[in-house]
Amino acid sequence: MNRNPSLYLVPTPIGNLEDMTFRAIRILKEVDFILSEDTRQTGILLKHYEIRNKLVSHHQFNEHKSLDSVVNRLKSGEVAALVSDAGTPGISDPGFLLVRACLKEDLEVESLPGPTAFVPALVNSGLPCDSFLFVGFLPHKKGRQTKLKEIATTPYTLVFYESPYRLSKLITQLIEHLGPDRQASVSRELTKLYEETIRGTLQELSEQFSERDVKGEIVVVVEGKK
C-alpha cells in the first residue's frame, strides 16, 4: 500500500523561473512548511508564484543541528518540502542527510522530477550521454589530486561543477591529468539571458578562459578516455 510522503524533494529553476512545474507549485502550497537552503532566494520564487508558506532555514551549515527537529515534526504528522537555491535538492546541495534520516525513521520520501544544471550541459556538449560520471565539485584541497587521478582513465563522459573563479584552475588541472586533446565543453548561465556553451579541446578552452572574466554557475563536460 502506498503511503503519503512526509518529505517532498522539490526541484526549483536553475535560472528561468518558467521552468517550475505545475506539480511543484502545488506541493509548495500544500505542505506544512518548506525547508530552504536560502530563505531569501526561495522567497523570491514563492512571491513570483504567489505561494504563501512558512520557510525554515536548512543548509549545509545547520543541517546537522536541525535534522532531529525536522524529523520529529515529520514523525508527528507534518509534511515538508525541501528546496535548494536552484535545481534538485541533494545534487551538490543539502538533502542527502535529511533523506537518509527520514528513511531510517520509516518516513516516506518523494522526489519530484525537474531542473538540474548538469543534464542540459551534458546534452548540449555533443559528447556521449549514454554513460557518464557525475563528479560534481572536486575537493578544494585534500583529496583533489587523488580524485583527478581516479577519473583520468574512465571511459565515461565526465561532468563537473565549478565556480567561475576556479574555472581556469580546473581546466589546467584537467589538462595535467587527462591531456590537452580531450574534447570538452563549458556551459554557464544555463536557462538565463546570457546562456553560453563553448566547445573544444581542453587546450583550446584553457586558452579561451585564461583571458576571460567569467560569471555564473559553471558546468564542465569532458570526454572520457578512448
Secondary structure as UniProt FT lines:
FT   STRAND          7..9
FT   HELIX           17..19
FT   HELIX           22..30
FT   STRAND          33..36
FT   HELIX           39..48
FT   TURN            49..50
FT   STRAND          55..57
FT   TURN            60..62
FT   HELIX           63..75
FT   TURN            76..77
FT   STRAND          80..83
FT   TURN            89..90
FT   TURN            94..95
FT   HELIX           96..104
FT   TURN            105..106
FT   STRAND          109..111
FT   HELIX           118..124
FT   TURN            125..126
FT   STRAND          132..136
FT   TURN            142..143
FT   HELIX           144..151
FT   TURN            152..153
FT   STRAND          157..162
FT   HELIX           164..166
FT   HELIX           167..178
FT   TURN            180..181
FT   STRAND          183..188
FT   TURN            190..191
FT   TURN            193..194
FT   STRAND          196..201
FT   HELIX           202..209
FT   TURN            210..211
FT   STRAND          218..222
//
